[in-house]
Amino acid sequence: MRDVHVLASATTPFKRWPDKTHLDLTREAVLAVLKDGGLDDGSPIGSIHFGNCAMHLFGQSNIRGQVALLPLIREGRLTPQTPITNVEAGCATGTVAFHGAWMAVASGHVELALAIGVEKTFIPSAPAKMLELFEGGLDQLRPETWRTLYRDSAPLCGTTFEPRPDRITILDATALNAAWHMKRYGTTPRQLAAVSSKNHANGAKNPNAQYQQVMSIDEVLADKTVLAPFTRAMCAPISDGAAAVLVCSSEFLSRHAPATRRKVSVAATVLVNGTRERPDAPSVTKFAATKAFRLAQLAPGAVDVAELHDATAFAEIAAMEDLGFCAEGSGGAYAESGATSLEGERPINTSGGLESKGHPLAASGLAMIHEVTQQLRGECSGRQVQDCHVGLTHNAGGLIAFDEAMCAVTVLRAS
């Protein structure tokens, strides 16, 4: 395998964009990443990996990337014959697209590859379609399987499983995991609120974040309850947006990278499927982290900054433990101590995380890589982590039993 580097990255602002189409968002992300890479056009790109989850709700079930990128091809911004691979993996779609682009370069097949994720999840004229999108992250061919599992497992978690048709069912399943953790380790709602408050403070410093207001811990706790133990501020919002990353070989980098920027290399990027049947079993994140750190030849303590998949505040706590950033069961206390703040020992979700930055499914993982790349290059004005050399992203999507269906962990290194 060849060494692979991040040449460029970009993201649109994340928010609800009712007046922007998938084509509009695609154009913004592509032009921005080409500009960031110092490229006049995309003619050197040998492979494109297009991530999307929900274009079928807008009438485009297949060939989504080909359709979304066609205007740019006809304008000469992209080369007509460049292969476009369509990617879907729930909320992990963006990093799965990144993994495909990385593989294309690492294998020697191409010198430069593009990963792009584009999503519109806000459909004000058809709220039922919005729910349909998120319900697709569960097994809908055998729904009674997970309904029975969650219902029967609820007593172990010290709670009940009572989903509602007007609420995303994955949130109910996540609440089971949170309830088990709180029962087993004493994690508190205030510790969940500490995570959310920290992320909103970071989001207030990110011009691309959907929510840019600071919230105190007490304000987070006092926000509208969505489903115990989660208040609205502890959950990722409905979002639209796009993000893109260009990866390249060492040879391409030496010819095209701006000399003033620090090189960012891909130390490891791994994908692992999740299948655990109990909330007390090892998670898919643990398996992905073990593999990623082995490939990167690093320990968790070497990570200076991380973007974690905080679809809820609890998800950040669980991921910190599973990635080895703190001991099992101590994630709540670790967050409450301030260790994950911008000034802490290991800043996490400096972008604001999904809770504040927003969560346009297929774009989220690539926006994480964009944030970490910016941090490693010292380009995060107002929220820059000092002495930043190693970064990590954790992006997960879908749900199989008590695990994410897909988990992606990527380690980036500055040099």
Number of C-alpha atoms within 10 A of each C-alpha: 8 13 16 27 25 25 29 24 29 28 27 22 22 27 21 20 16 13 6 12 17 20 16 14 23 26 19 18 24 29 19 20 23 22 15 17 22 14 15 10 17 21 16 15 19 21 23 26 25 32 33 28 30 25 20 12 16 12 8 12 11 11 13 23 24 17 12 21 21 17 15 19 17 11 9 13 19 20 18 15 10 16 14 19 18 20 25 19 22 26 30 30 33 39 36 32 31 31 20 20 28 30 19 24 24 19 14 13 12 18 21 27 28 29 30 35 36 36 26 30 26 19 18 11 9 10 12 12 17 19 17 13 17 21 17 15 21 20 16 11 7 9 10 11 12 19 17 11 15 22 16 13 20 19 13 16 22 13 16 17 20 12 16 9 8 9 14 17 20 17 18 20 23 19 24 27 22 27 25 22 22 19 15 14 14 14 21 17 21 17 21 29 29 27 32 35 27 27 32 31 23 27 28 22 20 23 13 19 25 25 24 19 14 19 20 15 19 12 13 25 23 13 14 13 14 15 13 13 20 24 21 18 26 32 22 21 23 20 23 30 34 32 34 34 32 25 30 30 24 18 11 16 20 12 9 13 20 14 10 7 14 15 20 24 22 18 22 22 26 20 23 19 19 24 18 18 17 16 19 14 11 15 22 24 28 19 19 25 28 17 18 25 21 12 14 16 10 15 15 16 13 14 20 22 26 28 27 26 29 28 24 26 30 30 20 26 28 24 23 28 19 23 25 15 20 20 12 14 19 17 26 29 19 20 24 18 13 17 15 23 21 21 13 13 14 19 20 28 31 30 31 29 33 37 30 33 31 30 31 31 32 34 35 33 36 32 34 29 30 23 28 32 29 18 27 28 19 18 15 18 11 10 19 19 22 13 10 17 20 24 26 28 26 27 29 32 27 23 24 18 21 24 26 25 24 25 30 28 29 28 25 24 24 19 11
